[in-house]
Every structure is written in structure tokens, then in C-alpha cells.
Amino acid sequence: MSTKKRNLPAQIAAKNNISKIPPGKTKPESINILYPLQKGFNIPYPLLWLALAALIIYFPTFSFGFTDLDDSIFIRDFHEYNENLHNLITSFSRGVFNATKDSYYRPLFLDTMILNYQASGLSEAGYHVVNVLFHMVSVLLLYKLFTKLQIKNLHAFLLCLIFAVHPVLSEAVAWIPGRNDTLLAIFTLSFLIASINYSETAKTKWLVIAALFLILSFFTKETAVFDAPIAFILLVVVLKISWRDKHMLIQYGVWFACFVLWFIARSSASLQPIPITTSQLLSDFIHRLPLIIQYLGKIFIPVNLSVFPIIEDTVYYYGIAAILLLAVIIYLSKDRDWRILGSGLAIFLLFLLPVLLVPKSLNEQTFEHRLYLPMIGILLVLTQTVLLKNKLNDKQLFISGMIVVGILSAENYYHQKNFAGPVAFWTQAVETSPHSAYANMMLAAREDDVQLSYKLFRKAYQLNPKEKYLNFYYGVMLQKQDSVLASEKYLLAEKNTSDYYECDFYLARVAMEQKNFNGAIAFLVSYLKRDPKNQIANNNLLLLYIDTKQPAKAVAQVRQMQLIGIDVPKQVLQSLGLDR
């Protein structure tokens, strides 16, 4: 394929103008698509300042721990999986939480955890550092995309600065699993930039690069199915490239091929289909539509943020106020471009659509990290509002923008502390989502005040007795109150619904209380298959073998304990004739 410049629409070709210039004349300035050319105020090293802003605002997260919402699963519970680099390939054939009993397909997310583990082990700090680095790269790529769209440099800088510090996006950075959205942003933005470069130059290398990043996006998160439509919007609507252009047709083919490749790989993975009917999916979609209003409120008036939000506990008046505010600032902009406005809103809604389609049975939370990519659409809309199209000179606009950034930074600094540890996280979750059975349950499990803990467990059970893990925690609570036999039905209920392996440990105690020693042995054997290094479980199993006069199994258990480094009391060894 030729690498020569091809005939492009005037808006793109003008900035690459290399036509002959009459003697004595200077080279014409680049034509700005969204803004007329302006000289004057200039920000030196904008990329450096943007990177520093992202680093400074999230520097406190380097000392954060786990929240115990998924992060401990992917790091502590998956430590054996993360130790094996061969699993970098395995990740493409399994679900994210469970190899076979999961509907989420996130292979590249799992791979980042594997690679992060090689350097950080079980230390939380290394994972937080990587999260911040991902965010920094996303901010820089967004600035690059905005400048490729010919947004004025000062405006692009201020918008990206807002993106860097906005508190509604803090969950994507301060919460370790939130990296899935920042990683997706890196690949998506790179794909969009490469697609624009290919449209400008027709160079094959940019087509290949775009295809590579689109594939990486697909293997990061399903939201990437909207990357190609958004590229179409930017190229055809914003940059006015003909949709029938030869090189656009080539890109359509490449986009479709990337989708097919991902679809085949995902279909071959050992995933569990989501058990939902079309009518249920439609019902859940309609139920989630008001979420658009709530999200807009959190973007424009970020004062009701939650680490664990649900629709029922999120107010609407901030969202309504945000819609009115948006309408006003668009109306007051005299030379607004409806193409850009429509494109920004379309990008916002397309990136948000997967959130609206999540079945309630799968996930009822309305997490704010999901706004990471939709936010880009809103920022594009802001380029056509009176906030940026006004009579202020560049210096005045810069000062005004920095005031807004300062306010958002203060709110971010305050909000991100809620991700510092499990108690802070779940305390804020209960405060902001009091009707969440899961939030009440998780705080109860970490509450030092026993009476308050029991109160929270009972509240959670009243809200939703079928909440995952709740019957387990309720059973444990009863055992702590010496109601061992009463705990059985709750532990069995949890084991039958979620197959949570910890149930076996406590069911063994129930069996012991019932003098059902063989039953206790069966539960402990089942438990140790999932947690083979648990010292208490190993000791209890050994003693049961001895008490039930099963010396061969007792000796085998001793050998197993010694193999994994668990000390066996000398008197036990003597009783089994193993002290020689």
C-alpha cells in the first residue's frame, strides 16, 4: 500500500499543507477544526504538568491497603495463580473470578495482576503504583486525542486536567480492580489516535497499530465493542471524512476482523452463560435508565459519591440540576457546533450502554469507575459550551479553570480516603448505600464492636436473606454466640448456593457438636482441598483421625503437614510411632 499522503477533507489536509508557497510568503498556519486559530497564552510542557497532576492527586494511594472488595481475591486468594507466568496464556481461556463458573471475561486484567505480582508479591503498594501509572498514561493519551481533534491546546489541557483529578473517577485509580477501566482507556484511546493517523496518512503501520490496540481493548473488557462505532463518529462526524472513503472501508473490514477474533476466543473460553431471559434483560435495562441522570449529577456536582453505590440510595436532584446546567451552558454558547455536541453525547451514551445492560442478578451496584470512558464524551461536549466559548482571554480562562481543578482536587483528596482500607471502605458504603445487604454484611464482618456487628448482620439479613455469603457470615455469628447447632442451616444454605469453601470449616464444628466425627472429617477434607495450608484445619483433621482410630490416615496426614511446613506436636508423633 502506498504511504503517500492521500486526498483528505480540507479540515484534515490543511494541517498537513505542503503545497508550494510563493516566494516571500510564509507557510500558512494549520487550520483548527473546532476553534479558530488563537495566539498568546501558552502552557509549556503540558504533558509534564498533566502527569504531575495525576501523580500528586493520587500519591496518597501508595499507602492504601485492600478494600476487601475483589482486590484481596485477585491478589491474596489468587497468589498461586499469579505466581505462574504460564497463566498469562491461561487467562484467555477462563473467567475472571472463577475458571468455569463465571460470566466475566477479562484476560488482560488477570495478566496485569500476574505481572504485577512478579514485582510486588502480596504488597498492596506495588499494585497502587501501577494503578496510578495507568491513569497517568490515560490522561496523556486523552490530551493527544483532543489535540488530534484540533481542540485548542489550552482547552485540551484544562479538560484533561479535570479528567486527571475528577473525584468521580477516583474509584478507577484508588481501588486496585478499577485498573480494568484505566487499562481499557489506554488501549481505546491509542486505537482512536491510530485510526485518525491512518485516516490522515494512509500508512499501513497506523492501520496495524490501530488493529492491535482494538484487539487489546476487546480482551480487556466487553465495553470495547463500542470502540469502532466511536471511531466512526470521530472520523465521519467530527472530522468529516466520507464514510464511503476507500480507507474507511478498509478500516471497517479490520474492525470486523478484530471483533471476530475476540468473539471466537471468548466463545472458546470456559465461561458460564448468564441465566437471563430477554424480558428480564429488557426489564433490568429500563430499571437502570435513571442511572444516566444519577451519573450526570456525579460528573457535574460530585458531592454524593459512594464507594458502593446502588440506584435505590442515590438521589436524583443533583442529576436533574446537572441536566439543567448543561442545557444552560450549551444555550449560552453562541457559536456551538451541533456535530461536536451530538458526537460527545453519543460517545457518553455508547460507553455507558454496557452498564445499563448489566443484569441486576449479576451485579446491582452502579460503580463510579464505569464512568472513566463515558466521561470523555462529556468533556467533548464541554468544548461547545460557554465554559470554553466565552469572552475571557486565555489567561483569565486558565485561572478560572485552575479554580475548578482546585475544587475537584480537594473533593478527590477527601473521597479517595474511603479506599484506604476495608473499614473505611465499608463504613462509607453503608453510609451512602444503607439499603445494600452486601455493604451491611461486609461492614459487620469487620466491625470490632460485637453488638454493632450483630446488628448489621441482622439488618443485612432483613434486606436480602439470599445475599451471597450472608448465610455464611450469619452462621459464623451464631457460632460466636455459642449457637453452634443453630448455625447449621445457614451454613448449608450458603454451601448449596455459592459453594463457599469456608462453610466446610464451620460445618465441621457443627458435626463435632453432633458427635458426627466422620461427618466432621469429610467437611475438613473438603475444606483442605481449597485451603491446604490452614494450620487449624490440618490439626483438627489429624486429631479426628487419631480419635476415630484411623492410624494409617493419621500418619498420612502427618506426612502432608510436614510436607507443607506445619509443625506436628512431639507427643502426637510419639503416639503414632513417628518420633524416631
Backbone torsions as a table, in degrees:
resi	resn	phi	psi	omega
1	MET	NA	139.4	-179.6
2	SER	-66.5	144.4	178.8
3	THR	-105.8	11.1	179.1
4	LYS	-73.2	157.3	175.2
5	LYS	-62.7	136.5	179.1
6	ARG	-105.7	170.9	178.7
7	ASN	-68.9	123.1	-176.6
8	LEU	-121.4	163.6	172.3
9	PRO	-57.3	151.8	-174.8
10	ALA	-55.7	-36.0	-176.1
11	GLN	-62.0	-33.9	-179.4
12	ILE	-90.3	-43.7	-175.2
13	ALA	-62.8	-31.9	-175.6
14	ALA	-60.5	-35.8	-177.4
15	LYS	-75.2	-11.2	175.5
16	ASN	-110.8	26.0	-172.5
17	ASN	-62.1	118.0	179.3
18	ILE	-127.1	22.0	179.4
19	SER	-66.4	163.0	-177.5
20	LYS	-65.8	139.3	-179.3
21	ILE	-113.0	127.2	-179.1
22	PRO	-56.5	146.6	178.8
23	PRO	-53.0	140.2	177.5
24	GLY	85.1	-8.0	179.4
25	LYS	-99.2	151.0	177.3
26	THR	-92.3	158.7	179.7
27	LYS	-65.7	132.5	-178.4
28	PRO	-62.6	149.7	178.4
29	GLU	-72.3	157.4	176.7
30	SER	-64.5	145.5	176.6
31	ILE	-87.2	131.0	-178.9
32	ASN	-95.1	122.9	-174.0
33	ILE	-67.9	-47.8	-173.6
34	LEU	-93.7	-18.5	-176.3
35	TYR	-141.7	145.3	172.4
36	PRO	-67.3	156.1	-177.8
37	LEU	-63.7	130.8	177.5
38	GLN	-130.4	137.4	177.0
39	LYS	-109.1	168.5	175.1
40	GLY	123.3	-117.0	-173.0
41	PHE	-57.3	129.7	-176.7
42	ASN	-135.6	136.4	178.1
43	ILE	-102.3	111.5	179.6
44	PRO	-71.9	143.9	176.8
45	TYR	50.5	55.6	-177.1
46	PRO	-60.0	-36.3	-179.5
47	LEU	-64.3	-38.3	178.7
48	LEU	-63.5	-44.7	-178.6
49	TRP	-67.0	-37.8	178.6
50	LEU	-65.9	-42.9	178.5
51	ALA	-62.7	-42.5	179.4
52	LEU	-64.8	-38.8	179.4
53	ALA	-61.9	-45.7	179.3
54	ALA	-64.2	-39.9	-179.7
55	LEU	-67.5	-45.6	-176.6
56	ILE	-65.6	-44.1	-175.6
57	ILE	-66.5	-31.2	-177.4
58	TYR	-106.3	8.5	178.0
59	PHE	-57.7	-38.9	179.1
60	PRO	-59.1	-23.5	-177.5
61	THR	-69.3	-15.0	179.4
62	PHE	-61.7	-22.8	-179.9
63	SER	-99.8	4.7	-178.5
64	PHE	-74.9	156.6	175.9
65	GLY	-104.5	-149.2	175.8
66	PHE	-87.6	155.1	173.1
67	THR	-97.0	-13.1	-173.3
68	ASP	66.6	25.5	167.6
69	LEU	-115.8	92.6	177.1
70	ASP	73.5	-36.4	-175.3
71	ASP	-61.0	-42.7	179.2
72	SER	-66.7	-28.4	177.3
73	ILE	-66.3	-50.0	-174.6
74	PHE	-71.9	-18.0	-177.8
75	ILE	-109.5	-56.1	-178.0
76	ARG	-76.9	-53.5	-175.6
77	ASP	-68.9	-30.3	-179.0
78	PHE	-94.8	17.4	-172.3
79	HIS	-60.9	-36.8	179.3
80	GLU	-68.5	-38.5	176.8
81	TYR	-64.4	-41.8	-177.5
82	ASN	-71.0	-24.0	-179.3
83	GLU	-69.5	-27.4	-173.8
84	ASN	-95.5	110.6	-178.8
85	LEU	-66.5	-19.6	176.4
86	HIS	-63.4	-21.2	179.6
87	ASN	-73.0	-7.0	172.5
88	LEU	-59.8	-29.1	176.2
89	ILE	-87.5	-40.1	-178.7
90	THR	-58.3	-32.8	-178.0
91	SER	-56.2	-25.2	-177.4
92	PHE	-82.1	-2.7	-177.0
93	SER	-124.2	17.2	-176.5
94	ARG	-142.6	171.6	174.1
95	GLY	-81.3	169.4	-174.0
96	VAL	-78.8	-41.4	-179.3
97	PHE	-90.0	-36.3	-176.9
98	ASN	-139.2	142.9	-174.9
99	ALA	-61.5	-34.3	-175.1
100	THR	-127.6	-21.3	-175.2
101	LYS	-107.7	52.7	-176.5
102	ASP	-146.7	148.0	179.3
103	SER	-104.1	-12.9	-179.3
104	TYR	-84.9	134.5	179.5
105	TYR	-119.6	104.1	-175.4
106	ARG	-136.0	61.0	-173.7
107	PRO	-60.6	-42.0	-177.2
108	LEU	-72.5	-29.1	173.6
109	PHE	-62.5	-47.6	178.1
110	LEU	-59.6	-38.2	-179.5
111	ASP	-67.2	-35.1	176.7
112	THR	-64.7	-34.9	178.9
113	MET	-69.3	-37.3	177.6
114	ILE	-63.4	-48.5	-178.8
115	LEU	-66.4	-40.0	178.2
116	ASN	-62.3	-37.7	-179.3
117	TYR	-64.1	-34.6	-179.9
118	GLN	-59.5	-32.9	-178.7
119	ALA	-97.2	-31.0	-170.9
120	SER	-110.2	-18.0	-177.3
121	GLY	60.6	-131.1	-178.9
122	LEU	-96.3	5.9	-179.7
123	SER	-77.5	124.0	-176.2
124	GLU	-64.7	-33.0	-172.4
125	ALA	-55.6	-43.9	-177.6
126	GLY	-61.3	-34.3	179.3
127	TYR	-71.9	-37.9	177.4
128	HIS	-67.3	-37.3	177.7
129	VAL	-60.9	-45.6	179.2
130	VAL	-62.7	-40.0	177.5
131	ASN	-57.5	-44.4	-179.8
132	VAL	-66.9	-39.1	177.6
133	LEU	-61.8	-42.0	177.3
134	PHE	-60.2	-42.1	179.6
135	HIS	-65.0	-42.8	178.8
136	MET	-58.9	-45.6	179.6
137	VAL	-63.2	-39.8	179.0
138	SER	-62.0	-43.0	179.4
139	VAL	-61.4	-44.8	-179.1
140	LEU	-65.7	-40.1	178.4
141	LEU	-67.3	-35.6	177.7
142	LEU	-64.0	-40.6	176.8
143	TYR	-61.7	-41.7	178.4
144	LYS	-62.5	-43.0	179.3
145	LEU	-63.1	-44.5	-179.3
146	PHE	-62.8	-38.5	178.1
147	THR	-70.9	-32.1	174.7
148	LYS	-64.8	-29.2	176.5
149	LEU	-84.2	6.0	176.5
150	GLN	65.0	28.7	169.5
151	ILE	-71.4	138.2	-178.6
152	LYS	-53.3	138.0	-174.1
153	ASN	-54.0	-44.3	-179.2
154	LEU	-63.1	-43.0	180.0
155	HIS	-65.8	-43.0	178.0
156	ALA	-60.6	-40.7	179.8
157	PHE	-63.4	-48.0	-178.3
158	LEU	-65.0	-41.3	179.8
159	LEU	-64.6	-41.2	179.4
160	CYS	-71.0	-30.9	175.9
161	LEU	-65.8	-41.5	175.7
162	ILE	-61.3	-43.7	178.2
163	PHE	-60.9	-38.4	-176.8
164	ALA	-66.2	-34.3	-171.7
165	VAL	-114.4	-2.5	-174.0
166	HIS	-61.4	128.8	-175.7
167	PRO	-66.4	-25.1	-178.9
168	VAL	-67.0	-19.0	179.8
169	LEU	-96.4	-0.1	-174.1
170	SER	-63.5	-28.8	179.7
171	GLU	-63.5	-33.0	-179.8
172	ALA	-68.4	-18.8	-176.6
173	VAL	-109.7	-47.1	-174.7
174	ALA	-77.2	-22.1	178.1
175	TRP	-99.9	121.0	-170.8
176	ILE	-54.1	-48.4	179.0
177	PRO	-65.1	-12.1	177.5
178	GLY	-64.9	-12.6	179.7
179	ARG	-61.8	-18.3	179.2
180	ASN	-60.2	-34.7	179.6
181	ASP	-79.4	-36.8	177.2
182	THR	-69.3	-36.9	177.2
183	LEU	-64.8	-43.6	176.9
184	LEU	-60.8	-39.5	179.2
185	ALA	-62.8	-40.6	179.1
186	ILE	-59.0	-48.1	-177.7
187	PHE	-71.3	-40.0	-179.3
188	THR	-65.7	-47.3	-179.9
189	LEU	-64.2	-39.2	177.5
190	SER	-63.4	-40.5	177.0
191	PHE	-61.6	-45.1	-178.5
192	LEU	-65.3	-41.3	179.0
193	ILE	-64.4	-45.2	179.6
194	ALA	-64.1	-36.7	178.9
195	SER	-65.0	-40.4	176.9
196	ILE	-65.9	-42.1	178.6
197	ASN	-60.7	-40.2	178.3
198	TYR	-65.7	-40.3	179.2
199	SER	-65.4	-29.7	179.5
200	GLU	-79.8	-37.7	-169.6
201	THR	-112.5	-21.4	-175.5
202	ALA	62.3	19.3	178.9
203	LYS	-80.6	132.9	-176.6
204	THR	-60.3	-33.3	-177.4
205	LYS	-59.8	-35.9	-179.8
206	TRP	-72.2	-31.2	176.2
207	LEU	-66.3	-42.5	178.9
208	VAL	-65.4	-43.3	179.8
209	ILE	-63.3	-42.8	178.5
210	ALA	-60.8	-43.8	179.8
211	ALA	-62.7	-41.2	179.7
212	LEU	-60.0	-48.2	-177.8
213	PHE	-71.1	-29.4	175.9
214	LEU	-66.8	-42.4	177.6
215	ILE	-62.6	-43.4	178.3
216	LEU	-62.0	-36.8	177.2
217	SER	-62.6	-46.4	179.9
218	PHE	-57.1	-43.5	-176.5
219	PHE	-80.6	3.0	176.0
220	THR	-96.7	-46.7	-177.4
221	LYS	-163.5	146.3	-176.3
222	GLU	-62.6	-20.9	177.5
223	THR	-53.9	-23.0	-177.8
224	ALA	-64.0	-11.8	177.2
225	VAL	-62.9	-16.4	179.2
226	PHE	-98.0	0.9	177.9
227	ASP	-60.8	-47.4	-178.1
228	ALA	-64.4	-46.8	175.6
229	PRO	-57.6	-36.1	179.5
230	ILE	-72.0	-36.8	174.1
231	ALA	-60.5	-40.7	177.5
232	PHE	-59.6	-45.1	179.8
233	ILE	-59.9	-46.8	-177.9
234	LEU	-65.9	-40.9	-176.6
235	LEU	-76.1	-44.4	-173.2
236	VAL	-88.4	-43.8	-176.3
237	VAL	-85.2	-49.6	-176.4
238	VAL	-76.7	-49.0	-176.1
239	LEU	-93.0	-1.8	173.1
240	LYS	60.1	35.9	173.5
241	ILE	-83.5	136.8	-179.9
242	SER	-61.1	133.2	-179.3
243	TRP	-68.4	-15.7	178.8
244	ARG	-97.5	4.6	178.4
245	ASP	-56.4	142.5	-176.6
246	LYS	-53.2	-45.6	-176.1
247	HIS	-76.7	-21.6	170.8
248	MET	-69.3	-41.2	179.1
249	LEU	-61.9	-37.8	176.7
250	ILE	-63.0	-42.0	-179.9
251	GLN	-64.8	-37.8	178.0
252	TYR	-57.3	-44.4	-179.9
253	GLY	-62.6	-41.3	179.4
254	VAL	-66.4	-42.8	179.4
255	TRP	-60.4	-44.7	-179.1
256	PHE	-64.6	-40.2	179.4
257	ALA	-62.9	-40.0	178.1
258	CYS	-63.8	-41.6	178.7
259	PHE	-62.1	-45.1	-179.2
260	VAL	-61.6	-43.1	178.8
261	LEU	-58.6	-46.6	179.3
262	TRP	-65.6	-43.2	-177.4
263	PHE	-61.7	-41.0	178.9
264	ILE	-64.7	-45.3	-179.9
265	ALA	-62.7	-43.8	-179.7
266	ARG	-66.1	-39.8	179.6
267	SER	-65.9	-26.9	-179.6
268	SER	-84.1	-14.5	-179.2
269	ALA	-73.5	156.4	-177.7
270	SER	-84.4	66.8	-178.6
271	LEU	-98.5	155.7	177.7
272	GLN	-99.3	122.2	179.4
273	PRO	-60.1	147.7	178.5
274	ILE	-77.2	119.6	-178.4
275	PRO	-76.9	84.7	-178.0
276	ILE	-147.4	142.6	178.5
277	THR	-90.0	164.7	179.0
278	THR	-61.1	-39.9	179.9
279	SER	-65.5	-37.6	177.1
280	GLN	-66.0	-41.9	179.3
281	LEU	-62.1	-42.7	178.8
282	LEU	-65.4	-40.3	179.1
283	SER	-63.5	-43.8	178.8
284	ASP	-64.9	-37.4	179.2
285	PHE	-62.6	-46.1	179.1
286	ILE	-64.0	-39.8	179.1
287	HIS	-61.9	-32.2	-175.9
288	ARG	-90.5	-8.2	-178.6
289	LEU	-55.4	-40.5	177.8
290	PRO	-59.5	-15.5	178.6
291	LEU	-59.4	-29.4	178.0
292	ILE	-58.4	-44.0	179.6
293	ILE	-64.6	-44.1	-179.4
294	GLN	-62.9	-41.8	-180.0
295	TYR	-65.4	-40.8	177.9
296	LEU	-61.9	-37.6	177.0
297	GLY	-62.6	-39.5	-179.2
298	LYS	-71.9	-26.0	178.2
299	ILE	-76.4	-47.3	-174.4
300	PHE	-88.2	-28.6	179.7
301	ILE	-134.5	75.1	-172.2
302	PRO	-79.2	66.9	-179.1
303	VAL	-117.5	-5.7	-179.3
304	ASN	-119.7	45.8	-176.8
305	LEU	-78.8	152.1	-179.2
306	SER	-141.5	143.9	176.6
307	VAL	-76.9	-17.4	-175.5
308	PHE	-146.2	63.2	-172.4
309	PRO	-76.9	149.8	169.8
310	ILE	-132.3	154.0	-175.7
311	ILE	-57.6	-42.1	-173.6
312	GLU	-61.6	-29.1	-176.1
313	ASP	-106.5	11.7	178.5
314	THR	-107.9	125.4	-175.8
315	VAL	-74.3	159.8	-177.7
316	TYR	-103.4	-18.6	-171.0
317	TYR	-66.1	-29.8	175.1
318	TYR	-67.0	-38.1	178.9
319	GLY	-66.9	-41.7	177.9
320	ILE	-63.5	-43.3	177.8
321	ALA	-62.1	-38.0	179.8
322	ALA	-65.2	-40.6	179.1
323	ILE	-64.5	-42.3	177.6
324	LEU	-63.5	-42.4	178.9
325	LEU	-62.3	-44.1	179.8
326	LEU	-62.5	-42.1	179.0
327	ALA	-61.8	-40.4	-178.5
328	VAL	-67.1	-46.7	-176.4
329	ILE	-70.6	-24.8	173.5
330	ILE	-74.1	-44.2	-178.7
331	TYR	-61.7	-38.9	-177.5
332	LEU	-75.3	-9.8	177.3
333	SER	-86.2	114.0	-171.8
334	LYS	-76.6	-34.5	-176.2
335	ASP	-111.2	40.6	179.8
336	ARG	-66.3	149.5	178.7
337	ASP	-107.9	111.6	-175.7
338	TRP	-66.7	-25.1	176.5
339	ARG	-63.4	-44.3	-179.2
340	ILE	-69.5	-41.0	178.7
341	LEU	-61.0	-48.9	-179.6
342	GLY	-63.6	-37.7	179.7
343	SER	-66.0	-42.8	179.4
344	GLY	-62.2	-44.8	179.2
345	LEU	-65.4	-38.6	178.5
346	ALA	-63.9	-41.5	178.4
347	ILE	-63.9	-43.0	177.7
348	PHE	-57.5	-48.7	-175.9
349	LEU	-72.1	-38.0	-179.9
350	LEU	-65.3	-44.8	178.7
351	PHE	-68.8	-22.7	-179.7
352	LEU	-87.3	-19.9	-175.0
353	LEU	-54.8	-43.1	178.5
354	PRO	-58.0	-32.5	178.8
355	VAL	-65.3	-38.4	-178.7
356	LEU	-72.1	-20.6	-177.3
357	LEU	-95.8	-1.8	178.9
358	VAL	-69.2	121.8	179.5
359	PRO	-62.0	140.4	-179.9
360	LYS	-62.4	-31.5	179.3
361	SER	-67.1	-22.9	-179.2
362	LEU	-89.6	-40.2	-176.9
363	ASN	-165.2	117.1	-178.9
364	GLU	-98.8	-3.6	-179.2
365	GLN	-76.8	149.8	178.7
366	THR	-114.9	64.1	-172.7
367	PHE	-57.8	144.4	-177.5
368	GLU	-80.9	-19.2	177.8
369	HIS	-64.2	-19.8	178.9
370	ARG	-71.2	-7.4	177.3
371	LEU	-86.6	-1.0	-172.8
372	TYR	-57.7	-49.7	178.3
373	LEU	-81.7	-42.6	176.8
374	PRO	-55.3	-30.6	180.0
375	MET	-56.5	-31.4	-178.5
376	ILE	-61.4	-39.1	178.1
377	GLY	-63.0	-41.5	178.9
378	ILE	-65.2	-39.4	178.3
379	LEU	-62.9	-37.6	177.3
380	LEU	-65.6	-37.9	176.2
381	VAL	-60.9	-40.8	-177.3
382	LEU	-61.5	-22.1	178.7
383	THR	-66.0	-18.1	-177.8
384	GLN	-109.3	20.3	179.9
385	THR	-111.4	169.6	-179.3
386	VAL	-66.1	-14.3	177.9
387	LEU	-62.3	-33.4	179.5
388	LEU	-114.3	-26.3	177.0
389	LYS	-99.4	87.6	-176.8
390	ASN	-148.6	-173.6	-176.0
391	LYS	-90.3	0.9	178.5
392	LEU	-68.3	141.6	172.4
393	ASN	-77.7	172.0	-173.5
394	ASP	-58.9	-40.1	-178.7
395	LYS	-65.5	-43.5	178.7
396	GLN	-64.6	-40.0	178.9
397	LEU	-65.1	-39.5	178.9
398	PHE	-62.3	-44.8	-180.0
399	ILE	-63.9	-43.8	178.6
400	SER	-61.9	-42.6	179.3
401	GLY	-63.2	-39.3	-179.5
402	MET	-68.1	-30.7	175.0
403	ILE	-64.1	-44.6	177.7
404	VAL	-61.9	-44.2	179.6
405	VAL	-61.5	-39.5	178.8
406	GLY	-63.1	-41.2	178.6
407	ILE	-65.3	-45.2	179.4
408	LEU	-63.9	-37.0	179.6
409	SER	-65.1	-41.2	179.3
410	ALA	-63.3	-42.6	178.4
411	GLU	-64.8	-39.8	178.3
412	ASN	-62.4	-47.2	-178.7
413	TYR	-58.2	-39.1	-179.8
414	TYR	-71.4	-44.1	-174.2
415	HIS	-72.1	-37.9	-174.5
416	GLN	-65.7	-18.8	177.5
417	LYS	-62.8	-21.8	178.9
418	ASN	-68.4	-12.4	179.0
419	PHE	-100.1	8.5	-173.6
420	ALA	-69.3	-29.5	-177.6
421	GLY	-169.0	173.0	-174.8
422	PRO	-63.8	-39.5	-178.1
423	VAL	-67.7	-46.8	178.5
424	ALA	-61.3	-41.3	-177.3
425	PHE	-63.8	-51.9	-173.8
426	TRP	-78.3	-22.7	173.3
427	THR	-65.2	-46.0	179.0
428	GLN	-68.5	-32.3	178.5
429	ALA	-62.8	-43.6	179.4
430	VAL	-68.8	-39.0	180.0
431	GLU	-63.5	-39.7	-175.2
432	THR	-94.5	-20.6	178.5
433	SER	-132.6	66.5	-174.8
434	PRO	-64.4	-18.5	-179.9
435	HIS	-93.9	11.2	177.1
436	SER	-89.5	113.5	178.2
437	ALA	-62.6	-38.2	-178.2
438	TYR	-64.5	-43.6	-179.6
439	ALA	-63.2	-45.0	178.7
440	ASN	-62.3	-40.0	179.2
441	MET	-64.2	-45.5	-176.8
442	MET	-67.8	-36.4	176.5
443	LEU	-69.6	-40.0	179.2
444	ALA	-58.9	-39.0	-178.1
445	ALA	-69.3	-15.7	-177.3
446	ARG	-116.1	2.8	-178.0
447	GLU	-82.1	127.2	-179.9
448	ASP	-73.7	-31.3	178.7
449	ASP	-72.7	108.6	-173.7
450	VAL	-59.0	-46.1	-177.5
451	GLN	-64.5	-40.7	177.5
452	LEU	-66.1	-37.4	178.4
453	SER	-61.4	-46.5	179.5
454	TYR	-63.4	-38.4	179.5
455	LYS	-62.7	-42.3	179.6
456	LEU	-67.5	-38.6	177.3
457	PHE	-61.7	-44.5	-179.1
458	ARG	-65.7	-37.7	177.7
459	LYS	-64.4	-43.2	179.3
460	ALA	-61.7	-39.6	-179.0
461	TYR	-68.0	-34.2	176.6
462	GLN	-68.4	-36.2	-178.8
463	LEU	-70.6	-43.0	-178.0
464	ASN	-161.2	94.1	-178.2
465	PRO	-66.7	-10.9	180.0
466	LYS	-101.3	9.0	179.8
467	GLU	-59.6	135.1	-178.4
468	LYS	-58.1	132.5	179.6
469	TYR	77.5	-11.8	-175.4
470	LEU	-65.2	-41.5	179.0
471	ASN	-64.0	-32.2	175.9
472	PHE	-63.8	-52.9	-178.6
473	TYR	-62.3	-36.3	179.6
474	TYR	-66.2	-40.0	177.0
475	GLY	-64.3	-41.6	177.9
476	VAL	-62.8	-40.9	178.4
477	MET	-58.7	-43.7	179.7
478	LEU	-64.6	-38.0	178.0
479	GLN	-65.1	-36.4	177.9
480	LYS	-67.7	-23.5	176.8
481	GLN	-91.9	12.4	-179.6
482	ASP	65.9	22.2	174.2
483	SER	-102.1	62.6	-172.7
484	VAL	-62.9	-48.4	-176.9
485	LEU	-65.8	-34.2	-179.9
486	ALA	-68.4	-20.2	-177.5
487	SER	-77.7	-15.9	-171.3
488	GLU	-58.6	-48.2	-174.2
489	LYS	-63.9	-31.8	179.3
490	TYR	-73.2	-41.7	179.7
491	LEU	-67.0	-40.0	177.5
492	LEU	-66.7	-36.8	178.1
493	ALA	-62.6	-42.5	179.2
494	GLU	-67.9	-41.7	-179.3
495	LYS	-62.3	-38.2	-178.2
496	ASN	-73.6	-27.6	-177.2
497	THR	-93.9	-44.8	-175.5
498	SER	-111.3	-11.7	-177.4
499	ASP	57.4	36.4	-179.7
500	TYR	-71.1	119.4	-170.2
501	TYR	-65.0	-25.9	-179.4
502	GLU	-62.5	-23.0	178.8
503	CYS	-58.3	-36.9	-177.4
504	ASP	-60.7	-36.9	-179.1
505	PHE	-61.9	-44.8	-177.4
506	TYR	-80.1	-28.7	174.5
507	LEU	-67.5	-28.8	175.2
508	ALA	-63.1	-37.0	178.0
509	ARG	-67.8	-38.3	176.8
510	VAL	-61.0	-45.9	179.8
511	ALA	-61.2	-38.8	177.4
512	MET	-62.3	-41.7	-179.6
513	GLU	-64.3	-31.4	179.6
514	GLN	-86.3	2.4	-176.8
515	LYS	63.7	22.7	177.9
516	ASN	-95.1	78.4	-172.2
517	PHE	-68.7	-37.7	177.5
518	ASN	-65.3	-35.0	176.0
519	GLY	-65.5	-40.9	178.3
520	ALA	-62.5	-41.0	178.2
521	ILE	-61.8	-43.9	-179.2
522	ALA	-61.0	-42.0	-180.0
523	PHE	-66.5	-41.5	-179.7
524	LEU	-67.8	-38.5	177.1
525	VAL	-62.1	-42.9	178.2
526	SER	-63.3	-41.9	-179.7
527	TYR	-63.6	-43.8	-175.5
528	LEU	-70.5	-15.6	173.2
529	LYS	-67.1	-29.0	-178.1
530	ARG	-97.6	-28.1	-179.5
531	ASP	-136.6	71.9	-170.8
532	PRO	-67.2	-15.6	-175.5
533	LYS	-102.0	9.1	179.8
534	ASN	-70.4	116.6	-173.0
535	GLN	-67.8	-42.3	-178.0
536	ILE	-63.6	-45.1	-179.4
537	ALA	-63.1	-41.1	178.6
538	ASN	-64.3	-43.9	179.2
539	ASN	-63.1	-43.8	-179.3
540	ASN	-63.5	-39.9	-180.0
541	LEU	-65.4	-41.6	178.8
542	LEU	-61.1	-45.7	179.9
543	LEU	-64.4	-35.8	177.9
544	LEU	-66.4	-40.4	176.9
545	TYR	-60.9	-40.6	-180.0
546	ILE	-67.8	-45.4	-177.5
547	ASP	-65.8	-31.2	-179.4
548	THR	-92.9	10.5	175.6
549	LYS	57.9	55.2	175.5
550	GLN	-122.1	71.7	-172.8
551	PRO	-59.9	-38.1	-178.4
552	ALA	-62.0	-44.1	179.8
553	LYS	-70.4	-32.1	177.9
554	ALA	-65.0	-44.0	178.7
555	VAL	-62.8	-42.7	178.9
556	ALA	-62.9	-36.9	178.9
557	GLN	-67.8	-39.6	176.4
558	VAL	-59.4	-46.2	-179.8
559	ARG	-60.4	-41.0	-179.8
560	GLN	-65.4	-41.5	180.0
561	MET	-65.2	-41.7	178.7
562	GLN	-65.9	-34.9	-179.4
563	LEU	-63.7	-36.6	-177.8
564	ILE	-97.5	6.8	171.9
565	GLY	88.7	22.8	177.1
566	ILE	-97.6	124.5	-179.4
567	ASP	-69.4	137.9	176.9
568	VAL	-109.0	127.7	-178.7
569	PRO	-53.6	143.1	-176.1
570	LYS	-60.7	-38.5	-178.6
571	GLN	-65.6	-30.6	177.4
572	VAL	-69.7	-43.6	178.1
573	LEU	-60.0	-40.3	179.8
574	GLN	-64.0	-41.5	-178.6
575	SER	-64.8	-23.7	-179.6
576	LEU	-100.7	2.6	-179.8
577	GLY	70.7	30.2	-177.3
578	LEU	-111.9	16.2	-176.2
579	ASP	-88.0	2.5	-178.8
580	ARG	-81.2	NA	NA
